[in-house]
Amino acid sequence: MNNKFINALLTISLLGVSSPALADPLKDSEYNTPHAMGCMLLGECTDDVVKVNSMLDISSNYNDMEDFTSVTGEFHNILHSLNQIGVNVFLADSKYFPSMHRGVYHTVSNNFFLNKDFMGDPAVLMMVMRHEGWHAAQDCMAGTIDNSLIAIIKPEDEVPMIWRVLVERTYPKSAVPWEAEAQWAGRTENMTMNALAACAGGNMWEVYDPTPLTRKYLEDHGYIQ
């Protein structure tokens, strides 16, 4: 496996469908641990995990619903593209997330989950939506979201140094290329929205020129000629 691909079960940002309430198969001491997150990702823990169909599914959980108005357009565009490519978004209780984890994208199930404790701030909501949505776009860049690979979208020398430095301080070295551009996207309006629109439109590799290693992979596996 070359160093521009990562075969991972999940990507976590520092920053199931809704079903009848059943007791989670976890002990109280197991909440807020990687084990709890894994239970949620695998769809075994569904209590307080609700599918997001619109901004209302987010904003109605907080007192100042009108605060979300300014970001609703971008949010819905991202959500629409995610749904088109088969990615579902869920708002989940904080008990499933280790401390300070705001969201997670699962490359196997193609779902991502938002930590309810942090989503009451529209700025944080959009940062996480953009960040985790960018990981979904990276999934698309690697040929199809039906595999568990992700590929960088931007040449590494185009990523602003500030995001690379930040990521080098907080992520394992092996994750830096993917996380640096996701941090950039998380703080850049419409960047993720445009990448996901390209993915949903079937022209990902026309809009974003694959890096040489990614192109070789795509050609070798018949994704592009």
TORKOL-4160 file (C-alpha; in steps of 0.2 Angstrom, whole numbers, padded with zeros to 4 digits, m for minus):
225
<pt num="1" X="0000" Y="0000" Z="0000"/>
<pt num="2" X="0008" Y="0017" Z="m0005"/>
<pt num="3" X="0009" Y="0031" Z="0007"/>
<pt num="4" X="m0005" Y="0041" Z="m0001"/>
<pt num="5" X="m0019" Y="0028" Z="0004"/>
<pt num="6" X="m0024" Y="0023" Z="0021"/>
<pt num="7" X="m0034" Y="0008" Z="0024"/>
<pt num="8" X="m0043" Y="0013" Z="0040"/>
<pt num="9" X="m0059" Y="0009" Z="0049"/>
<pt num="10" X="m0062" Y="0027" Z="0054"/>
<pt num="11" X="m0054" Y="0044" Z="0054"/>
<pt num="12" X="m0057" Y="0055" Z="0069"/>
<pt num="13" X="m0058" Y="0074" Z="0070"/>
<pt num="14" X="m0052" Y="0083" Z="0085"/>
<pt num="15" X="m0062" Y="0096" Z="0084"/>
<pt num="16" X="m0139" Y="0013" Z="0060"/>
<pt num="17" X="m0153" Y="0023" Z="0057"/>
<pt num="18" X="m0164" Y="0028" Z="0071"/>
<pt num="19" X="m0172" Y="0013" Z="0079"/>
<pt num="20" X="m0182" Y="0009" Z="0094"/>
<pt num="21" X="m0173" Y="0013" Z="0110"/>
<pt num="22" X="m0164" Y="m0003" Z="0116"/>
<pt num="23" X="m0152" Y="m0004" Z="0130"/>
<pt num="24" X="m0134" Y="m0002" Z="0124"/>
<pt num="25" X="m0123" Y="m0017" Z="0126"/>
<pt num="26" X="m0111" Y="m0007" Z="0136"/>
<pt num="27" X="m0107" Y="m0005" Z="0154"/>
<pt num="28" X="m0108" Y="0013" Z="0161"/>
<pt num="29" X="m0089" Y="0012" Z="0164"/>
<pt num="30" X="m0087" Y="0009" Z="0145"/>
<pt num="31" X="m0095" Y="0025" Z="0139"/>
<pt num="32" X="m0083" Y="0039" Z="0132"/>
<pt num="33" X="m0071" Y="0026" Z="0127"/>
<pt num="34" X="m0065" Y="0020" Z="0109"/>
<pt num="35" X="m0075" Y="0004" Z="0113"/>
<pt num="36" X="m0091" Y="0015" Z="0115"/>
<pt num="37" X="m0087" Y="0023" Z="0098"/>
<pt num="38" X="m0084" Y="0007" Z="0090"/>
<pt num="39" X="m0101" Y="0000" Z="0096"/>
<pt num="40" X="m0109" Y="0015" Z="0088"/>
<pt num="41" X="m0100" Y="0014" Z="0072"/>
<pt num="42" X="m0104" Y="m0004" Z="0070"/>
<pt num="43" X="m0123" Y="0000" Z="0073"/>
<pt num="44" X="m0123" Y="m0011" Z="0089"/>
<pt num="45" X="m0127" Y="0005" Z="0100"/>
<pt num="46" X="m0141" Y="0015" Z="0094"/>
<pt num="47" X="m0149" Y="0023" Z="0109"/>
<pt num="48" X="m0148" Y="0042" Z="0106"/>
<pt num="49" X="m0141" Y="0040" Z="0089"/>
<pt num="50" X="m0153" Y="0049" Z="0077"/>
<pt num="51" X="m0151" Y="0051" Z="0058"/>
<pt num="52" X="m0150" Y="0069" Z="0051"/>
<pt num="53" X="m0161" Y="0073" Z="0037"/>
<pt num="54" X="m0161" Y="0092" Z="0038"/>
<pt num="55" X="m0154" Y="0106" Z="0048"/>
<pt num="56" X="m0170" Y="0105" Z="0059"/>
<pt num="57" X="m0164" Y="0088" Z="0066"/>
<pt num="58" X="m0149" Y="0097" Z="0073"/>
<pt num="59" X="m0156" Y="0115" Z="0077"/>
<pt num="60" X="m0171" Y="0108" Z="0086"/>
<pt num="61" X="m0160" Y="0101" Z="0100"/>
<pt num="62" X="m0154" Y="0118" Z="0105"/>
<pt num="63" X="m0162" Y="0134" Z="0112"/>
<pt num="64" X="m0157" Y="0146" Z="0099"/>
<pt num="65" X="m0163" Y="0138" Z="0083"/>
<pt num="66" X="m0162" Y="0154" Z="0073"/>
<pt num="67" X="m0143" Y="0155" Z="0075"/>
<pt num="68" X="m0141" Y="0141" Z="0063"/>
<pt num="69" X="m0150" Y="0150" Z="0048"/>
<pt num="70" X="m0134" Y="0158" Z="0041"/>
<pt num="71" X="m0126" Y="0141" Z="0038"/>
<pt num="72" X="m0141" Y="0131" Z="0033"/>
<pt num="73" X="m0138" Y="0133" Z="0014"/>
<pt num="74" X="m0120" Y="0126" Z="0015"/>
<pt num="75" X="m0126" Y="0112" Z="0027"/>
<pt num="76" X="m0140" Y="0106" Z="0016"/>
<pt num="77" X="m0129" Y="0106" Z="0001"/>
<pt num="78" X="m0116" Y="0095" Z="0010"/>
<pt num="79" X="m0130" Y="0084" Z="0017"/>
<pt num="80" X="m0138" Y="0082" Z="0000"/>
<pt num="81" X="m0122" Y="0077" Z="m0009"/>
<pt num="82" X="m0118" Y="0065" Z="0006"/>
<pt num="83" X="m0134" Y="0057" Z="0004"/>
<pt num="84" X="m0132" Y="0055" Z="m0015"/>
<pt num="85" X="m0116" Y="0046" Z="m0013"/>
<pt num="86" X="m0123" Y="0035" Z="0001"/>
<pt num="87" X="m0116" Y="0043" Z="0016"/>
<pt num="88" X="m0128" Y="0045" Z="0031"/>
<pt num="89" X="m0125" Y="0058" Z="0045"/>
<pt num="90" X="m0131" Y="0055" Z="0063"/>
<pt num="91" X="m0132" Y="0066" Z="0078"/>
<pt num="92" X="m0126" Y="0055" Z="0093"/>
<pt num="93" X="m0125" Y="0057" Z="0112"/>
<pt num="94" X="m0108" Y="0062" Z="0119"/>
<pt num="95" X="m0107" Y="0045" Z="0128"/>
<pt num="96" X="m0101" Y="0037" Z="0112"/>
<pt num="97" X="m0086" Y="0048" Z="0110"/>
<pt num="98" X="m0070" Y="0049" Z="0119"/>
<pt num="99" X="m0066" Y="0066" Z="0127"/>
<pt num="100" X="m0066" Y="0081" Z="0115"/>
<pt num="101" X="m0070" Y="0070" Z="0100"/>
<pt num="102" X="m0083" Y="0081" Z="0090"/>
<pt num="103" X="m0086" Y="0069" Z="0075"/>
<pt num="104" X="m0080" Y="0053" Z="0066"/>
<pt num="105" X="m0082" Y="0047" Z="0048"/>
<pt num="106" X="m0082" Y="0028" Z="0046"/>
<pt num="107" X="m0075" Y="0022" Z="0030"/>
<pt num="108" X="m0082" Y="0005" Z="0031"/>
<pt num="109" X="m0101" Y="0009" Z="0034"/>
<pt num="110" X="m0099" Y="0026" Z="0025"/>
<pt num="111" X="m0108" Y="0035" Z="0040"/>
<pt num="112" X="m0102" Y="0049" Z="0050"/>
<pt num="113" X="m0107" Y="0054" Z="0067"/>
<pt num="114" X="m0108" Y="0071" Z="0076"/>
<pt num="115" X="m0106" Y="0073" Z="0095"/>
<pt num="116" X="m0122" Y="0081" Z="0101"/>
<pt num="117" X="m0113" Y="0091" Z="0115"/>
<pt num="118" X="m0103" Y="0101" Z="0102"/>
<pt num="119" X="m0116" Y="0104" Z="0089"/>
<pt num="120" X="m0126" Y="0118" Z="0097"/>
<pt num="121" X="m0113" Y="0131" Z="0090"/>
<pt num="122" X="m0116" Y="0133" Z="0072"/>
<pt num="123" X="m0098" Y="0137" Z="0069"/>
<pt num="124" X="m0092" Y="0121" Z="0077"/>
<pt num="125" X="m0106" Y="0111" Z="0068"/>
<pt num="126" X="m0100" Y="0117" Z="0051"/>
<pt num="127" X="m0082" Y="0114" Z="0055"/>
<pt num="128" X="m0085" Y="0096" Z="0059"/>
<pt num="129" X="m0097" Y="0094" Z="0044"/>
<pt num="130" X="m0084" Y="0101" Z="0032"/>
<pt num="131" X="m0070" Y="0091" Z="0040"/>
<pt num="132" X="m0079" Y="0074" Z="0041"/>
<pt num="133" X="m0087" Y="0078" Z="0024"/>
<pt num="134" X="m0069" Y="0080" Z="0017"/>
<pt num="135" X="m0065" Y="0063" Z="0023"/>
<pt num="136" X="m0080" Y="0056" Z="0013"/>
<pt num="137" X="m0073" Y="0066" Z="m0002"/>
<pt num="138" X="m0056" Y="0058" Z="0001"/>
<pt num="139" X="m0065" Y="0041" Z="0001"/>
<pt num="140" X="m0073" Y="0045" Z="m0016"/>
<pt num="141" X="m0056" Y="0051" Z="m0023"/>
<pt num="142" X="m0049" Y="0033" Z="m0019"/>
<pt num="143" X="m0061" Y="0026" Z="m0033"/>
<pt num="144" X="m0077" Y="0023" Z="m0023"/>
<pt num="145" X="m0084" Y="0025" Z="m0006"/>
<pt num="146" X="m0088" Y="0006" Z="m0007"/>
<pt num="147" X="m0070" Y="0002" Z="m0002"/>
<pt num="148" X="m0061" Y="0007" Z="0014"/>
<pt num="149" X="m0048" Y="0018" Z="0006"/>
<pt num="150" X="m0046" Y="0036" Z="0006"/>
<pt num="151" X="m0034" Y="0047" Z="m0005"/>
<pt num="152" X="m0028" Y="0065" Z="m0003"/>
<pt num="153" X="m0037" Y="0077" Z="m0015"/>
<pt num="154" X="m0025" Y="0092" Z="m0015"/>
<pt num="155" X="m0006" Y="0091" Z="m0018"/>
<pt num="156" X="0002" Y="0092" Z="m0002"/>
<pt num="157" X="0012" Y="0108" Z="m0006"/>
<pt num="158" X="m0005" Y="0117" Z="m0009"/>
<pt num="159" X="m0010" Y="0114" Z="0009"/>
<pt num="160" X="m0007" Y="0130" Z="0020"/>
<pt num="161" X="0007" Y="0126" Z="0031"/>
<pt num="162" X="m0003" Y="0132" Z="0047"/>
<pt num="163" X="m0014" Y="0116" Z="0045"/>
<pt num="164" X="0000" Y="0104" Z="0042"/>
<pt num="165" X="0009" Y="0111" Z="0058"/>
<pt num="166" X="m0007" Y="0110" Z="0068"/>
<pt num="167" X="m0009" Y="0092" Z="0062"/>
<pt num="168" X="0009" Y="0087" Z="0065"/>
<pt num="169" X="0006" Y="0091" Z="0084"/>
<pt num="170" X="m0010" Y="0082" Z="0086"/>
<pt num="171" X="m0011" Y="0067" Z="0074"/>
<pt num="172" X="0001" Y="0052" Z="0071"/>
<pt num="173" X="0013" Y="0055" Z="0057"/>
<pt num="174" X="0005" Y="0042" Z="0046"/>
<pt num="175" X="m0012" Y="0052" Z="0046"/>
<pt num="176" X="m0004" Y="0070" Z="0042"/>
<pt num="177" X="m0007" Y="0071" Z="0023"/>
<pt num="178" X="m0026" Y="0067" Z="0025"/>
<pt num="179" X="m0029" Y="0076" Z="0041"/>
<pt num="180" X="m0020" Y="0092" Z="0036"/>
<pt num="181" X="m0031" Y="0095" Z="0021"/>
<pt num="182" X="m0046" Y="0090" Z="0031"/>
<pt num="183" X="m0042" Y="0103" Z="0044"/>
<pt num="184" X="m0040" Y="0116" Z="0030"/>
<pt num="185" X="m0057" Y="0111" Z="0022"/>
<pt num="186" X="m0065" Y="0112" Z="0039"/>
<pt num="187" X="m0061" Y="0130" Z="0041"/>
<pt num="188" X="m0065" Y="0135" Z="0023"/>
<pt num="189" X="m0082" Y="0139" Z="0017"/>
<pt num="190" X="m0089" Y="0129" Z="0003"/>
<pt num="191" X="m0073" Y="0119" Z="0000"/>
<pt num="192" X="m0080" Y="0102" Z="0006"/>
<pt num="193" X="m0097" Y="0107" Z="m0002"/>
<pt num="194" X="m0089" Y="0108" Z="m0019"/>
<pt num="195" X="m0078" Y="0092" Z="m0017"/>
<pt num="196" X="m0094" Y="0082" Z="m0012"/>
<pt num="197" X="m0104" Y="0090" Z="m0027"/>
<pt num="198" X="m0090" Y="0084" Z="m0039"/>
<pt num="199" X="m0091" Y="0066" Z="m0031"/>
<pt num="200" X="m0110" Y="0066" Z="m0032"/>
<pt num="201" X="m0109" Y="0072" Z="m0050"/>
<pt num="202" X="m0097" Y="0058" Z="m0055"/>
<pt num="203" X="m0083" Y="0070" Z="m0061"/>
<pt num="204" X="m0072" Y="0069" Z="m0046"/>
<pt num="205" X="m0056" Y="0066" Z="m0056"/>
<pt num="206" X="m0060" Y="0079" Z="m0069"/>
<pt num="207" X="m0063" Y="0093" Z="m0056"/>
<pt num="208" X="m0048" Y="0087" Z="m0045"/>
<pt num="209" X="m0033" Y="0081" Z="m0054"/>
<pt num="210" X="m0027" Y="0065" Z="m0045"/>
<pt num="211" X="m0010" Y="0065" Z="m0038"/>
<pt num="212" X="0002" Y="0054" Z="m0048"/>
<pt num="213" X="0001" Y="0039" Z="m0035"/>
<pt num="214" X="m0018" Y="0041" Z="m0034"/>
<pt num="215" X="m0019" Y="0041" Z="m0053"/>
<pt num="216" X="m0009" Y="0026" Z="m0055"/>
<pt num="217" X="m0020" Y="0017" Z="m0042"/>
<pt num="218" X="m0035" Y="0022" Z="m0051"/>
<pt num="219" X="m0029" Y="0017" Z="m0068"/>
<pt num="220" X="m0022" Y="0000" Z="m0061"/>
<pt num="221" X="m0040" Y="m0004" Z="m0054"/>
<pt num="222" X="m0049" Y="0002" Z="m0069"/>
<pt num="223" X="m0057" Y="0018" Z="m0062"/>
<pt num="224" X="m0050" Y="0029" Z="m0075"/>
<pt num="225" X="m0042" Y="0025" Z="m0092"/>
